[in-house]
């Protein structure tokens, strides 16, 4: 039995299909993500300011856990 070997084909089509995002788009997405992270951290700060003791107690292990 003859075995066929598959050779990877290189074409300019696949190389052209891969497009990189413009730097402005990347910077815009980074700004959006940074704002989202800041919002989440602000929420965590608010919870800790009002319920810090309860928050810490929820992480204390109880016997056998």
C-alpha positions in Angstrom: 0.0 0.0 0.0 1.2 3.4 -0.9 1.1 6.1 1.7 0.2 9.6 0.7 2.1 12.4 2.4 0.3 15.7 2.7 2.4 18.8 2.1 1.2 22.0 3.8 0.2 24.5 1.2 1.3 28.1 1.5 -0.9 30.6 -0.1 -1.0 34.3 -0.1 -4.8 34.1 0.7 -4.2 32.8 4.2 -1.5 35.3 4.9 -3.7 38.2 3.7 -6.7 36.9 5.7 -4.9 37.5 9.0 -5.3 41.2 9.7 -3.9 43.0 12.7 -6.1 45.5 14.5 -5.0 49.1 14.1 -3.3 50.6 17.2 -6.1 53.0 17.8 -8.6 50.1 18.1 -6.3 48.3 20.5 -5.9 51.5 22.6 -9.7 52.0 22.6 -10.3 48.4 23.8 -7.6 48.8 26.5 -9.3 52.0 27.7 -12.6 50.2 27.9 -11.2 47.3 29.8 -9.3 49.6 32.2 -12.6 51.4 32.9 -14.4 48.1 33.5 -11.7 46.9 35.9 -11.8 50.3 37.8 -15.6 50.0 38.2 -15.2 46.4 39.6 -12.5 47.5 42.0 -14.7 50.4 43.1 -17.5 48.0 43.8 -15.2 45.8 45.9 -14.0 48.8 47.8 -17.6 49.8 48.6 -18.4 46.3 49.9 -15.3 46.2 52.0 -16.1 49.7 53.5 -19.6 48.7 54.6 -19.2 44.9 55.3 -15.5 44.3 55.9 -16.0 42.2 59.0 -18.8 40.1 57.4 -16.6 39.7 54.3 -13.6 38.4 56.3 -15.8 36.1 58.4 -17.1 34.4 55.3 -13.6 33.2 54.6 -12.9 31.8 58.0 -12.9 28.0 58.0 -15.2 26.3 60.4 -14.3 23.1 62.1 -13.6 20.3 59.6 -13.8 22.3 56.4 
